[in-house]
Amino acid sequence: MVSIRPISDLRNKSNEISEFCRKTREPVYITRNGTGDMVIMSLETYESMEAKLELYAKLAEAEAEVKKDTGARDFDGFAAAMRKRIHGKI
């Protein structure tokens, strides 16, 4: 459930907002003059999001490296070559 609150709630109901963020692990969207202004979230949620972004960046880097012509083979090609080598010598 999305929680949208006016900016005045930061001053008047900050404890309530903090408790909501910690219990639900969901962000609270803050509006100013009826327009989105900022997002409040628990530290745990923020750290989790940062870890995911770091993982996605590493995966994107690995994917780009695989796409380069580095002579690397995909797993299926590697496994087929290994089976051929093993079965050919046994």
N, C-alpha and C positions, 0 to 999 in steps of 0.2 A: 504494500500500500504506500503510495507516494504521499509524503508529508510536505505541504507547502505552507509557509508561515510568513507573516509580515516582519520586517526588520525590527519593529518595536518589541517583538517577542524575545529578541536576543537580550534586551535590557531587562524586560519584565519577567521572563520565564526561562532564563538560561539553564537553571537546574533541571527543569522539565525537559527541555530540548536535549540536554546532555544525557539524561537518563533514557530517553527514547532512543537516541543513537546507540548507546551501549547495549540496551536490551534487544533491540530489533536488528542491529547491525546494518541499518539502512540510513541513507543520508537524509537530511532535512534541507529542502530548498527554501531559500530566503528571498523574499521579494522586496523591492523598494519602489514605491509609487506604482504598484501593480505589475512591475516588470521584474523578471528574474535578475538577481544581483549576485548571489553567492550560494555555496553549498557547504553545509556543516556535516561532519561525520566523525565517528569515533576514531581514536588513534589506531585501534586494532583493524578497523575497516580500511583506513588509509594505508597502513603498512601492508595489508594483504593485497590491496590494489597495486601498490608500488612493486611488490614482489612479482605479481602477474605481469606487469608491464616490462619488468626486467627480463622475465622468462620469455615473453613474446619477442623482445628485441634480440635475445640470444638465438631463439628459433629462427627468426628472420635472417640473422647473420649466417647461421648454419645452412639454411636453405639457399641463400645466395652463393655460399661457398660450394655447395653441391652442384649448382647450376653452372658454375665455371667449368671449363674443360680442364680438370686437374688429373684426369686419368682414373678418377674414382669410379667404381661400379656400384650399381644398386644392389641391394641384398639378394634379390632373385638371381641376378647374373652371377654373383659371387657364390651363392649356394649351389647353383647348377655346375659351375666350374669345379667346386670342391667335390661334389658327388661324382663327377666324371673322373677326377683324379683318384678318388678312393676306390671306386668300383673298377677302374682300369688296372689298378695294382693288386687287387685282391683276387 
